[in-house]
Every structure is written in C-alpha cells, then in structure tokens.
C-alpha cells in the first residue's frame, strides 16, 4: 500500500499524456476504452448515439466536456508542480493553458468571453457554466506561476468569460432549452474570480446582490436535501418505488464543493460562511450515499422513504414525464443505475472538504479507498453494459477524461495538503 498511489499516479498521468490529449492540447472528454484511441464514427455504428446538428457522434462525445477535463487535468499538474517542483508538470500545465486560450479565441466568433464546446475541435454555439467554472478555476490556479504576458491573458479571459454571463443575466440556450436560466448559485465564485482579476467593482456589487438574494443559501446542485425537506414532492416514478431517485450526484458534489471551497478561502469573513461550510458538508454526505463498495459511483440510486436504505434501481424505460434522464441524450427516460468512474470527483471534493473538517475521521479513508480502488481501466463513464438497453451500450466503452483528471487532481492536492503519506 505504501507506494501504490504514487505508482498509480505515474501510470495514470502517463496514460493521459499518451492517449487523452488531442493534437491541440485539449483533454478529450471520452476515448475508446477498447483501443485507447480517439473515438471514430465506426465506434458508434449500430447504436442510437446522440449528437448535435452539424457534428458527428464522435465529435460530440470526444469534446463535450473538454473545458472541464482540460481544467481538471491542469489543476492536477499544477498541484504536482507545487509538491515536487517538477518542471515537466509545469510544461504540461502550460500546454493546457494554451489549449484553453485557443478555445477562448475560437469563441470570439460569437462574442468576446464566449467559451464554446468545440466538437471535433470546431466552433459550436454550445457552452455550459460547468465548462466555464472548471476553466476559470484552473486559469486562476495557473496565474501565480505564469509569465507576465500569460497573466495579462488570464486576467482578460476570466474577466470576459464571466462578463459574458452577467451581460446576459445568466441566460443562454442549452441544447433544446432556449434562453435557459442557468443556476444562479454557480455564479458567486465566478464573480469573485472576475473581481480579483479585473478589479472592476461591478463584479463585486453583483456578487453582493446575488448573495443578498440567497442564491447559495443552500447547495446549488443538491438533489436529496429538497426532497427530504418536502420542497420537491415525489415524482410518479419515486412514488412507485417508495424511494427518492438521485442521479449523477458526483458531478454535483464536484461543482458545489469546488465553488464553496473558493468562497471560503477568499471571503471567509462573509456572513454566509457558516452556511457555505454546512452546504459543503451536506453535499459531501449526499455524495457518499452514491459510493459503491468497489469505490465507484452508482450513477443513479434509490433512497427508501422510510428506511433510508440505498438500493439500485432496476434498469429500464419509465413513463414518468417529470423525470428526464440525460444519459441517453435522446430524452427517452431510460434509467440504468450503472456504476461509474465519476467517483473520483467525490474523492477530489473530499480533499477540498478536509481543510474545513480536519477532525472528520471518514474523509481521508474514503478518499484513499476511492483512489486505491481505481486504476486506468476503471476511470470510465459507465460500466455494466447489461444494465443498458442495447442501443445505449456504447456508453460503457468510454475512458472518461473527467474521471481520470479528477483522480490525479485528488491525489496531488491531497499530497500538497498533507493528507497522504509521502510514500503513498
């Protein structure tokens, strides 16, 4: 055990650098698990694979989350540099920065500050605030070791990426949802980052305005809390199961804890700080409910109304119109409950949580359990093809850039913060 994590980190990083980086320095969202190569259209032959108009399924799935994956991988490299003063890690982090800058510049085709999803490494009008969040956080982490010229670019990019959303009152189209209102709880940390890198008081005033509205009085990405409190009544499907259904909680935990950690570090005297701590703790608890014994995440699970027992749902289509499962990308309401390598986001969140709960004896063992349980081929999007209808089984043949990058981020930040022994 003493050398297991360190050796695994080397192996995972080598795999990432050999297989997950596109020719432009972007970290692929998914690659083909069976070949260790980028996705091709042949990979999707015979499947009901989703894409967006104008792009093939391989272009879509290869780059759908590349802002998140590149940002998370960059964070991992920067923490490695902080621990080991390894110049090679800094060179790789700089490659990530150049890739993010190129994507940012591509976004100018729509507007300054628009950070697009670059399907097939081509401009698209699709974006999401989670891509922006991971990218901006990574740029901010890179700033202290950047050159003067790079710092100017980082200041410009962060300022305009956040201003893009403020100017639009946090509304933008998301796939088939026209002019969607994005969750306001995601923006306080982004506004503070924009204020830090621009000095423009407009961002600080907007930050104060959103806090006064109570936008993050509760965790912004929580699912279970409102159900337990009776704020969200059970859906038809949940009534039939006599249990609440929770889906994709690892991604939610990953975003909330990252945002709240930033606010607690940069604005600790805020009157909301106690609520932020409580929110981070709540999200960590919700995330732990999804952990399978083998260290993976149950992508969907049921929590019994009465006993609070966690169980996995039986896979299949459901008719409940109040429940829309985005897994299939065809809105077919297919629920599967398969295991996923996304538990590495829970591990990384645990590392960030530990500074606020240093006496919590469960955090470090949980993080170590996830990291030791997961090797390269475990860093998937989904497993268990038998839980999927045949048209969707391609989803279990991905290596996930999110899973891999968050494994490395959790390990190296944990090392920097003294959570693991140096030999681990």
N, C-alpha and C positions, 0 to 999 in steps of 0.2 A: 504493500500500500504506500510506503514512504515515497517511492519515486513514480507511482502510477500516474498521477495527474500531470506532473511535469513532462513525462514522456508522451502522454496523450496530447497535451497541448502542442508539442512539437509536431506530432503526427497530423493533428487536425489542421494546424496552420500550413504545413507543407501541402496537404491535400487541397486546402483552399487556394493557395497560391498556384498550384499546378492545374486545377480544374475549374475553379469557381470565378476566376477573374476574366472578364471579356477583354478583347484586344484594346479597349479604351480605358481599362482600369476600373470599370464598374463591376460590382459583385452581382453575379446572376441571382435572381430570385430562386429559380429551380434549375437543376440539371438532371439528366437521365441517370438514375441510380444503377441501371444495368450496364451502362457503358462508361460512366464517369465523364460524359461529354455533354456539350450544349444540346438542348432539345432540337429536334427536327420535326418537320410536318409528318414524316413517316411514323414517328413515335405515337402520334395521335390517330393513326389510321384505324378505322373501325370503332372509334369511341365517339361519344357525344360530347365533344370538348368545346368549352366556351371560348369566345374571343370577342373583341370589339370590332365594329365595322372598319375595314381598311387594314386589318392586321391579322396574321395567321395565328392559330393557337400557340405555335412555338414562339412567336414574337411576343405574344401576350404573357404566357407563363414564364418565359425566360426573364422578363424585365418588370413584371407587375409591381414588385415591392423593392425595386433596386435602390431607391432612396433610403429605405430602412436598412437593407442589407449592407450597403456600402458605408452608411453611417455607423452601424454597429461594429462592423469589421474595423473601421478606422479607430473607434474608441478602444477596441481590444489592442490594436497595435500601439496606440499612444500610452495605454497603461503598461504594456510590456516595456516600452521605451523608458517609462518612469521607474520601473522596477530594475531593469537590467542595463540601462543606458546603451542599449543595442542600436547602433546606427542603422542597421538593416531594417529594423522595425520602423524607424523614423522615415526611411526612404519609402517604405511601403505605405505608410500613412500619408506621405506627401502625394503618392500616386493616387490615393483615394481622394485627396483634396482636389487634384487636377481633374479627376473624373467628375466630381460634383460641380466644379466650376464650369466644365463643358456642358453638363446638363443644364445648369442655370442659364448659360448663354443661349442654349437652344430654346429655352422658354421665352426669350425675348420676342420670338415670332408671334406670341400672343400679347405679352405685356412684360415690362420690367418687373422682376420679382416672382414671375410665374415659374414654379418648379415642376416640370412635366414628368409624367411617366413616359419613358422613352422605349416604347415597344419596338423590339427589333433594332434598338438603338436609333430610332427615328422619332421625330417630334410627334407628340399627340396632345390633344386638348384635355386629356385626363390628368388629374392630380388628386392628392388627398392630404389632409393635415398630418397624418401619421408619417408620411414621407418627409414632409417639411420638418416635423418635430425631430426625427432622428438625424436628419441632415444638419439642422441648425445646432443641435446639441454637440454633434461631432465637430463642426466648424469652431464652435466656442472652445472646445477642449483642445483643438489644434493651435489656437491663437497664441498661447504662451511660447510655443516652440517654432512658430512661423517666422519667416523673414519679414522685414518691414513692408515689402511690396505685397506679400501674401496677407499680412494683417489688414492692409487697406482693402484688399479684395474681400476678405472675410467680413469686415465692417459693412461694406457696401452690400454684399449678398444678404447678410442677416437682416439688415435694415429694410431692404426692398422686399424680401420674402415675407416678412411679417406685415409690411405696409400693404402688400397685395391683398391680404385678408381683411385688414382694418378698413381699407377703402371700399371694400365690397360688403361691409357689415357682416363678415364671416359667412357669406353665402356664395356657393358655387355649385355647378352641376356635378353630380356624381353618377356615372353610368346613365341609367334611365331616370334618375331623380333630378328633375330640372330645378335649378336655382335652390338647391338644398341648403337649409340652415345647419351648419356644422356645429358640433357640440361646443358650447362656449367655454366649458371647463378646460378645454385643451389650450386655451389661449393665454391665461395669465403668465405662464412660464415663458412663452414665446414673446410676449410684450416686454417682460423684464429683460430678456436677452436683447431685444431690439433697442431698448433704452440704454443698456450697457454699451452697446457697440455704436450707437449713434449720438447719445447724449440728448436726443430730442425729447423734450418734456411731454410731447403729445402721447408718446407711448406710456409714460408713467401715469399720466392722467387717465388714459384708457384702462390701464391695469387697475387703478384705484376704483374706477367706475364699475368694472366687472366684478371686483371683489365686493363692492357695496351691494351689488345685485345678488350676491350669494351664489355665484355660478359654481364655485367649488366648495360650497359648504359641506357637500357630500362627495364621495369619489365620483369622478366624472364618467368612469367606464364601468361602474359596478352593475351587476345583474341581480345578485341574490338579495342585497340589502332592501331594495324597494319591495321585493316580493315578501320578505319576512315581515316588513312593516305594514303590509296591506296596501301599499301605494299602487302596486301593479297587480290587479286581480289575476287569478289563474286563467290561462288560455284554455281553449277546448281540449287541446292535447294534454295539458298539465292536469286538467280535471280527470281525464280518462285514466291517467297514470297515478293520480293521487300523489303527485310529486312535482316539484318545480324543475324545469329544464334549464340548464346552464350550458352555454356553448362558447367555445373559444375564449375561455377566461384567461389563458396565459398571455395572449396579446393585450388584453385589457389591463391585467396586472402590470405588464411591462411598461405600458404608456403611463398609467396613473402614478406608479411609484417613481418613475423617472422624472415626471413633471413635479411631483410633490417634493422629491429629494432636492431638485433645483431650487424651489421656493424656500425650503427650509434652510438651505445653505446660504442663499443670497438675501433673504428677508426674514431672518429668524425672530426679529422683534415684532413682527406683524401680529395684530390681534387674532388673526386666523391661524397662527402657527400651531396651536394646540389641536385645532380641527384638522389641520393638514397631517399631523402625526397620527391622529386617530384614523383618518382616512387611509393612510398608507398601511397601517396595521390591519384595517378591515380588508383591504384588497389582498394583502398577503395571506390572511386567513382563508378568503374565498379561493385564492389560487391553490392553496394546499389541499382543498377538498378535491381538486381535479387530478391530483397526483396518483398515478398507478403504482403498484408495488415495485414495478421494474424501473421506476424513475421517469417514465414518460407521462404525458398528459392525456387524460381522457378528453377528447375534443368536445364531447357532449356527455353530460351526466345528469342523472335524476337525483333529487334530494327529497326524500319522503316527507310529506306534510307533517306526519305525526312523529315518526321515529328519528327523523333527520339522518336516516341511513342513506349512504351514497350507493347508487347502482347504475349500471349502464343500460341505456335504452335498447330495445330490440330494433335492429335496422329496418328501414322501410319507408315508403311514402306515407305522408299524413295529409289529411284533408283540411286541417285547421288553417283557415285563411289568416289568422292572426299571427301565425308563425311562418317566417320566411327564412329558409336556410340558404345562405350564400355559397355553401360549399360547391354546389353543382354549377353555379353561375348560370343556371337556366331557371332558377326560381321554381324548381319542381317540388320543393318542400320534402326533400329526402333527408332523413336523419339516420346517422350511422353509429355514432359513439366510438369511432375507432381511436386507437392510440396515436399519439403524435410526438415528434421530437421537439415541439414548441415548449416543452417543459424547461428548456434552457433559459427561456425568458423569465420563468419563475425563479430559477437559480440566480440569474443576474439581479432580479428585484430583491431577492434575499440578501445579496451582498450590499445593495444600497440601503436596505432596511436596517442592517446590523448596527450602523452607527447611531441609530435612534433607539434601538433596543439591545444594547450590548449585553444585558443580563438574560436575554431570551435564549434559553438553552436549546431551543429547537432549530434556530435559524442555521447555524453552521453545519450541524449534522444533515439537515435537509439539503442544503446546497451541495455538500460533499457527496451525498447519496446520488443526487441527480448527475453530477459531473462524472462520478466514477461509473455510473450505470451506462453512460452514453459514449459510444465510440463513433467513428466516422459514419458507418453504415446505419447507425441509429438516429442520425441527425436528419430526420425525414420530415415531410409534410404530414403524411398519414401512413399508417401501417394497416395490416389486416384486410387485404382485398376482399375476403369473404364477407365482410360487413357492408360492402358496396354493391349496388346494382351493377351488372356488367358494363353498362355504358360509362361508368364513372371510375372504373378500377385503375385507370391511368394515374389517378391522384395518389396512388400508393407506390408509384415508381419514381418519385422525386427525391433527390437530396435537396434539402432546404437551406438556402443561404441565411435565412433568419435563424434557424436552429443552430447552425454552425457558428455564425458570428457571435451570437449571444453566449454560446458555450465559452468561447475564447474571452469575451468581454468579462463574463462572470469570473473566470479563473484569474485573469490578470489584474482586475480591480481587487478581487479578494486577496491576491498576493500583495498588492500595494498597501492594502489596509490592514495587513497582518492577520487575516482570518485563517490562513493556512500556514502550516509549517513550510519553511523554505524548501525542504526536500520533497514536498508533496507535488 
